[in-house]
Amino acid sequence: MRERAVRLVFEHQDEYGSQWAAITSVATKLGMTPETLRKWVRRAEIDEGRRPGLTTTERERLKELEKENKELRRANEILKAAAAFFGAELDRRPKK
């Protein structure tokens, strides 16, 4: 439905005074809110290079990288704590 709605806006926006008018008309005909369709149109424009911004693929990749970064930071903290623990343990052993 999303692709069809966005395609209809792109195909018929020249028939209206503004893109918003086309969005409102198409949204009404499809029984959805104009704001939802407007967001879909903006996202499609970015994905197609018509508008600046991160594409859907880039946004997904960024989200994956942020998650991986968070996990690596957590693992790093665990390793630091383990190193400090074992380092302190070695310092406590009596020297011969």
N, C-alpha and C positions, 0 to 999 in steps of 0.2 A: 504494500500500500504506500509506503514511504516513497519508494522510487517513482511510482506512478504519479503521486501527488506533486512531487518536485518536478518531474518531467512536464506535467500539465502547466505548472507555473511558468517554466522556461519557455514552453511552446506558445503560450498565450499572453505573456506579459506585454508584448507590443500592442495588443488590442486594448490595453488599459492605460490610464494616465500615469500610473506608477506601479512599481512592483508590489507595493502593499495592497493596492486595489486588486491586482491579479491574485495575490495570496488570499485575500479575504473572499473573493469570488469562488476560487477553487475550494477553499476550506469549507465554505458553506455548502457547496454542491456535494462534497464528500462527507459531510457531517462531522467535521472536526473543528477544533479551535484554530483561529488564524495564527495565534502565537506559536502553537506547536508546529504548524506548517512553516512559519517564518524561520524557526530554528533549524528545521530540516533543510530549508533552502540555503540558509547561511552555511551550514555544514557542507552541503553539496558544492557550493561556490568555492569554499576553501579547498575541498578535496580535488576539484577540477582545476584549481589554479586561477580562478576568476577573482579571488579575494585573498589577501594575505592572511597568514595564520598557520597553525600546525594542522596538518591533515589528520584524519582519523587514524591512519597507520602510525604516523609520528606520535600522536598522543598515546596510543596503546604502547608503543615502544618506550616512550618516556615513563609511563606508569610502571612497566616491567623493570626498567632500569632503576627507578626509585625504590621499588620493592627489594630488588637485589642488593642495592646499596645499603638499605636498612638492615637486611639480614647479615651482610658482611660486616657492618659496624658492630652489630650485636656479637657476632663470632669473634671479632677482634677484641672486644671488651672481655669476653670469656677467656680468651688466650692470655691477655694481659694479666687478668686476675690469677690465672693458673701459674703463670711465670713468676709473679710476685710471691705467691704462696710457696712454690717450690724453692725459690731463691731464698726466702726467709727460713725455710726448713734446713737448707744447706748451711746457712749462717749459724744455726743453733747447734749443730753437731760439734762435739768436742774435737779439737785438733790434736793430732798425735805427735 
